[in-house]
């Protein structure tokens, strides 16, 4: 649950800033959503987590990596993203 709180804290910190806002060292920006993308800041360590990689792989298979946001885009429901990331340690 601590990682989830960290994710939500990071979201609050960066919410309202422009899409070009800087990302702290050790974190990466991820754009999540189906029609309207929201920017989340997640720890780079998530890339080592099997469930997060599965989410990325599924997104790649369904949508590819060519997205107009220019960043790492996960076009899935926001609640799915939050469910997956809340379970990461």
Secondary structure, 3 states (H helix, E strand, C coil): CHHHHHHHHHHHHHCCCCCCCCCCCCEEEEEECCCCCEEEEEEHHHHHCHHHHHHHHHHHHHHCCCCCCCCEEECCCHHHHHHHHHCCC
